[in-house]
Amino acid sequence: MCARFSLAAVLLGTLLLTGCNTPALYQDDLYNPPVYWGRHVVQSGETLYSIAWRYGRDYRELGSANGIGPPWTLKVGQVLRLDRRGTVTSSRQTRASGGSASAPTRSTRVDPPVPTPTSASRPSVTRTPKKDTPLVSQTQTVARVNWRWPHVGTVIAGYSTSGKVNKGVDIAGKAGDAVRAAASGNVVYAGNGLLGYGNLVIVNHNEHYLSAYAHNRKILVQEGEDVKAGQVIAELGSSGAERPVLHFEIRKNGNPVNPAHYLPPR
């Protein structure tokens, strides 16, 4: 009975949180509801970031719930309890207590994952890009992060909370086109272990924000690597997709948010 329950919980979590077109109604802060039941057995190639991404949890909270702290190291076969709730400690508090807030490094596969839901409204924009600046160089400061477009292609599918749900935006392009970091940060996942995303890169920008770049042909960065805004991190491709496309997401505290509220106007 327990085994069947755990498997059902994992499958449900996967259906809720993987792929770009899961049918559901939600708002920025309500979609991708966190999973608080069952358990997850760590597989090769997974990190705490990717696991938290899958289950809609804050990596610090999920780590705390399982007695895991910085540098968030996991082992293949390790069981994570999803039915436990942890606490979130800010990096400032972590440093004050003598801990480390740095991103994880590999060791069978290291981890730090995603954040949890908050009821914040649309973020305030503090800077607007110049119109005469090339699109890939335009930046806009939102939530103290300088954001830019990860690719210059046409947006063929926008963020949507109803009908054909889309957790981010889909940008057309040619196979091999440069995919660039939308903001400076640290690579916390680089692999193809999340169903529906193909070759995926996840970048951590601060305690609250992550960005993801899916369906790449080739990943050009490694986990634990610091990247700068505009740096080429992958080659656009069609892994896990029907055509060459970049699926781009921004998540705040683990929840998908509308990239249009963060990226410079086109």
Steps between C-alpha positions, in 0.01 A plus 500: 500500500778746596698416187196557281427829675856625461507409132168672443626812674814511287302447180250769595779741583660430164173560314445824686843642455655369180443602141399841374131441427344342808126583505413710808376840611735711706647839570869577514520422872255211508612279213738210549355419845760349734478126567496404868443128487691187401874475454765529229794268442800692366605383154832546324521848348253665738574796723302650786415788266354272233306294755358811666415633151302185430300511823451876525704532819763745621834320498587639843167389644520154343858462620403608850212252503749222434786616722708621205688830508760683291659390273183292449680179402286200400585137434348270242239283672445749782133530598351846538181528703252724323246477782720705731514877511820684575596859570667751271819670617622798302859511378557791739390283794704209367817708487432638847481147637826404332343303213561530129249638252698411191361285220556128505772311324474151357568195708293218364288799455479796722197717554322807587145555348204725469295738716134493634182698420443854620213735437706779347340701222665607177854616582591866470720606212782730599669556166389507137734413211596745229310448177809534283682218678509160320246257647759256637671786684192674638450454872227573747541496876222318682525373857864618506591268212611635160303293249552465123354281230672160466443493123400749229249272327126551470285404798270231363325413827463724802443432865147370547295403805203352318426292195836376377694581815857620452730552799725736304550622144600309187743679268558387142848457362733288292682195630835612633397859577656648812297475820612765748463537875214740571686631808817430692494205737617149576415186301318266738383241247626393159354176367200323350337336800177703506231357275380739232795740515765318298851630563439752776705768675381660824673814629462630855504882516436558870302356790171547318554477124600225260487489122484195276597434137352186345519290182865585433703313241815530707572625851815712523525552877540278803327487836666727752626738229444875539360666188457861399194659344514451123752216520434215255400200710352264240415439136133523407351168396198271500578250777164407652320720245355466149703785351801715587381729777616654824257454788589761761364524854549721802402365840459697819515296819430188296201637309490578126451871436434690178836582335334803335494666844879475519651513151546828308212596268553394140 
